[in-house]
């Protein structure tokens, strides 16, 4: 789940930089950018595959909900 962690840190770092101060926001952004390369290649590929599968299942669920009128 490094992608989710990285994106969360980037968003929180930007929000902290805008609202609190860039002295707090920049380290969070830097850590978020580092998370994109953290871990081994095999581990990252498994995580990306899991998120791809989750995205596809959500897309199918949205299509089914749209067809059923929910």
Residue pairs with C-beta under 8 A, 6 or more apart in sequence:
1 47
1 51
2 35
2 36
2 38
2 39
2 44
2 47
3 36
3 47
3 48
3 51
4 51
5 32
5 35
6 32
6 33
6 35
6 36
7 32
8 32
9 28
9 29
9 31
9 32
9 35
10 28
10 29
10 32
10 33
12 28
13 25
13 26
13 27
13 28
13 29
13 30
13 31
13 32
14 25
14 29
15 25
16 24
16 25
16 28
17 24
17 25
17 26
17 29
18 25
39 47
